[in-house]
């Protein structure tokens, strides 16, 4: 088994860390489009309040505005159907 010097190992680790940092910087910022939360119940209810609290915390972290769209009806089935027919966005 080959012996590696401490300097060689540190250089290897530094190189791997640099590659990781550079690849993270090179990646495109996500999300690039606006984010929409589809809430399957009416505005002002518990589900709407929770979605708005999450959006208020998540929006600044993603650096995006989060839109809350309420679609009540059929106990949330209308919103679920809308999600299944919407085009995939990644």
C-alpha positions, 0 to 999 in steps of 0.5 A: 500500500502506498504511503501518502504524505500529509501535504499530498492528502491536504492538497487532494482534500482542498482540490475536492473542496474547490471543485465542489464549491465551483460546481455549486457556483456554476449551477443555475439558481433555483427556482427560476420561476415563481412558486405557487402553493395550491391550497385545496381549501377556502381562503382564511381557513386553517390550511390557508393560514399554514400555507401563508406561514410557510410561504412567509418563511420560505420565500426569503430563503428561496429569494422568490415570491410565493403565490398562494392560490386557493381552490376550494371544492370537493374536499380538496379534490379540485386542487388535487386534480389541478395539480395532476393536469398541470405541466411538470416544472421540475 
